[in-house]
Amino acid sequence: MARVLFTISYGIKPEARAAYETHIVKLKNHLTTVAGKNYSVFEVKGKKDQFMELFIAESVEEFDALEDNLDPESEALIAQIEEFTDENGMKYITYVEKV
């Protein structure tokens, strides 16, 4: 089965950093423990306030069902990230394992 990596990259407003960090800890805890997702958040080395969220799905089918399987709290926590992001918005990339 081909694994799928789904990334969401964005910058946050510098003045929102403390609130973002508090929020993202809550989001990661919920997604990994309650929702059972393989999810991580990374800050770009050398680029302050630039982040990437990473979801790893073990199959294309699991990835395709990712949004359908989110509970209301997960959806609300994910939607709230937009209030921290800068004017450049979010960029989404999906990678499918080939080898």
C-alpha positions, 0 to 999 in steps of 0.5 A, a space after each residue: 500500500 502506498 503511504 500518503 504525506 499531506 502537508 500544510 505550510 503557512 506563516 503566522 503573524 508574529 504577534 499571534 505566535 504565543 497564542 498559536 503555540 498554545 493552540 497547536 499543542 492542544 490540536 496535536 494532542 487532540 489529533 494524535 490521542 483522540 482522533 488517532 491521526 499521525 500528525 506533526 508540526 514543524 517550524 522551518 529552520 532559519 525562517 521564524 514564524 513559518 510552519 508546516 503541518 504533516 499528516 501521514 496516512 498509511 494508504 490512499 484510502 485512509 487519506 481520502 477518508 481523512 476529512 470524513 473521519 474528523 470529529 467536530 472538535 478536530 474540525 473546529 481546532 483545525 479551522 481556528 488556525 486560520 486566525 493565526 496565519 499571515 496574509 500569504 495563506 496556506 499551501 497544501 501539498 499531497 505526496 503519494 509514495 511510489 517506491 
